[in-house]
Amino acid sequence: MARRLAHPPEVPLRRAAQIRVIYADTDLMGVVYHGTYLRYLEHARVEFIRELGFAYSDLERMGVGLPVIDLSVSYLAPALYDDIVSVEVGLAKLSFARLHFVYRLSVQPGDRHAFAGPDPLVLLYAQTFHGCLNMQERRATRLPEPVYDILEAYMSDHEGTSA
């Protein structure tokens, strides 16, 4: 089981997505439903990977998937209807067959009605763990070498820096 993230991730993060909260994401009180945040994490993770130089759909065309095998979310404050949620992502660990991503979701000053800051409002910290799967055989496999090389280069470029 994943550890709780009651503190900020200790790896560099980059903003991968901004998502405006629509009414369908909320409950009757205008608060984002807790399970909706998992969609926000996936959206940002896919964009993060795309920014590194390959699309998740390219990985699937290679016959490889990255299913979530564990996750942890620490909820700190609710997102509200019409907020713009900034989702930052970092790659915390990489092996030939596993990935570990970390996230920080926040509302920046000016991205919520009547919220001027001065500091961002941190909504949650999260982490997801992924295995590498051969989609045809439904068995564990290694990341394709070109994909691993891109991810390893990212890790090397950001080694020793913190969020």
Rosetta blueprint (number, residue, H / E / L):
1 M L
2 A L
3 R L
4 R L
5 L L
6 A L
7 H L
8 P L
9 P L
10 E L
11 V L
12 P L
13 L L
14 R E
15 R E
16 A E
17 A E
18 Q E
19 I E
20 R E
21 V L
22 I L
23 Y H
24 A H
25 D H
26 T E
27 D L
28 L L
29 M L
30 G L
31 V E
32 V E
33 Y L
34 H L
35 G L
36 T H
37 Y H
38 L H
39 R H
40 Y H
41 L H
42 E H
43 H H
44 A H
45 R H
46 V H
47 E H
48 F H
49 I H
50 R H
51 E H
52 L H
53 G L
54 F L
55 A L
56 Y H
57 S H
58 D H
59 L H
60 E H
61 R H
62 M L
63 G L
64 V E
65 G E
66 L L
67 P L
68 V E
69 I E
70 D E
71 L E
72 S E
73 V E
74 S E
75 Y E
76 L L
77 A L
78 P L
79 A L
80 L E
81 Y L
82 D L
83 D L
84 I E
85 V E
86 S E
87 V E
88 E E
89 V E
90 G E
91 L E
92 A E
93 K E
94 L E
95 S L
96 F L
97 A L
98 R E
99 L E
100 H E
101 F E
102 V E
103 Y E
104 R E
105 L E
106 S E
107 V E
108 Q L
109 P L
110 G L
111 D L
112 R L
113 H L
114 A L
115 F L
116 A L
117 G L
118 P L
119 D L
120 P L
121 L E
122 V E
123 L E
124 L E
125 Y E
126 A E
127 Q E
128 T E
129 F E
130 H E
131 G E
132 C L
133 L E
134 N E
135 M L
136 Q L
137 E L
138 R L
139 R E
140 A E
141 T L
142 R L
143 L L
144 P L
145 E H
146 P H
147 V H
148 Y H
149 D H
150 I H
151 L H
152 E H
153 A H
154 Y H
155 M H
156 S H
157 D H
158 H L
159 E L
160 G L
161 T L
162 S L
163 A L
